[in-house]
């Protein structure tokens, strides 16, 4: 529940960055330029996320998973509500995009500390042989949060005129976060600390500065973990933010109505949600490496199909593109909540797993929509597919040299990450 709320907050910005912010927070003129500027503010959160992983990871490894998860939820929630209250460019000029960027930084800070704690809460409480499946529950926060975010925008788009939506309707999804935060806080305040961290406290093994420990003794795990996550991030933001912008652009894209393409995305995200727990079950049965190597190879093949499917402009082709791509997203994203924590010892696991996850977001997601939008406008969709192929090939190489971790005991994990 907590992860769904955090991802809802994060994704409503992504949707608004395509549909709303280019019109309200940047000077009038070239719409492509305004969209690129809006996507640049979208990328700021990914710069903040590694910082959030350091700050919240420090306290997560020092004082515990529970308190840190509460703090990350509050950070994300306050930033999200503030976006819903911001004045626009027409009201305060250049200060509007600057304040928008500041709030987006706050969102990234909160999510940077969120994922690691949620993943550890699931995997450190999992029974033997089921870490992959248990780890998919916080991963389900991504498709659920995305579905809620785009569902709210779809309802508002259908319930009011474009003028009313741009005047005030776009603020509603951000302000609704107030209710979700209250629910999330109630959930997280009832949690207990994980058994693995309780053992660290009892043994007196807590380290003074986890981030220093991670990069001094566990830096190979950070590198491997970051590269393993790279294709996952690029794939997701190509399937969502880029496709929404391209699909609804009447000049250089497909020209679909906003409501129609949001429906397409919601259909695709259902497949993302369905395949996420399936991937965890497969990773427990066959191992992390075989499953992820197979899925990453499929992502490379999908990169070649991106241009013909999305570029066809037909409803069947666009839906096939979204369903296949988001199904692959569920299959690659699901095991990550087990894979990344399994690379690090308990005393620095929150910091280490968060660092790898969020460095991958910085490298793989921050400018993925920007790069893809530029490539599509300059060279065509085939180059966007080539971009996905390139990063998936890097991820495939990292998976091949990494070692299998599914049978490791979390309490005795060493620093060795390659086979």
Order of alpha helices (4+ residues) and beta strands (2+ residues): alpha-alpha-alpha-alpha-alpha-alpha-alpha-alpha-alpha-alpha-alpha-alpha-alpha-alpha-alpha-alpha-alpha-alpha-alpha-alpha
